[in-house]
Amino acid sequence: MIGVFGGSFNPIHIGHLIIAEYVRDHFHLEKVLFVPAKNPPHKDSVDDHTSQHRYNMVQIAIKGNPFFDVSSIELNRNGLSYTSDTLRELKASYPDKKLYFICGADSIVNLNTWHSIGSIFVYADMLVVNRADVNETDVKNMSRWLTDQYNASIHFCDMPNIEISSTMIRKRIKDGLSIRYMVPEGVEQYIQLHRLY
């Protein structure tokens, strides 16, 4: 069983790592595969020149955890980073493994706007992590709709809210404030070395 954790990771922070470890432990996953997005359709455009830096920072952040890995599958693909395409390719790479797509509750309430959402549930179950800023009724209603429409298999993971975001970290760097303990030490050093953000 493999968890697929997509995101821009711009930069990766301890919130991402805590989610991945919590979900891995809770659902007894063999591995969590971090998949940095090159051009996510539902987010503001990610500066393409940061792709390699974002990948490198994920590598640094997960070093030492034998259950974590990183994939460049979306960074190597041209065009938009559609989850359905990624899961299809990963299923071909891991035909004997069950895939679980990890996402936040904020994503699931907008899932009906995603590209080819029906195929997402062909290739993977969904693991939804709660978010404090999302209406629980909206999440349950969308989950019910996805299950009815696409025979979706959706699992929920109730975990402590980690109020850290990549946007906040980038702003703190821009404002000359500390990001210590918000990102792994190696990631902080990498950001300083390459003068990112």
C-alpha positions, 0 to 999 in steps of 0.5 A: 500500500503506497500513499501518494502525496502531491503538492507544490512543496514550495517549500516543503515544511514540517506540516507536510512531514507530520501529515505524511507520517501520521497517515502512514502510521494510521493506515499502515502504508508501506511507503509515502511517495511525495510528488512535487507538482510542476504546474498544478491547475488549481493553484497559482502558477509555480515558477518553473525554475523552482522545480528542481529546488522544490524536488531537492528540498523534498529529498533533503526533508525526507532523508533518513525516513525509510518509508518516504520517497520522492518522485519527479513524475510530474516535473518530467511531464509537460503541461498541467499536472493532472492527478488523474495522469499521475495516478495512472502512471504510478499504477502502471509502475506499481501494478501490484500495489494499492494506491492511496491519494492523500489530500486535505479536506480543502481539496475534496470540497472542490474535487468536482472541478478536477480533471477526469475525477472519475479516473482518480478513483479507478487508480486510487482510494482517497485519504482525506486529512481534516483542515480547521478552515473547512466546513465539515458538512461540505466535506461529508456532502462532497464525499457522499456525492463522489461515492454515489457518482464514481464509487469512490473509496474515501477514508478520513484521517482525523489528526491535529491541525498544523497551522503552517503553510508554504505561503506563510514561510515564503512571506516570513522569508521575504519579511526577514523573519525566522523559519526555524522549526517550521522547516527541517534544518537542511531545508532552511540551509538550502533556502539560505544557500540558494537565496530562495524566496 
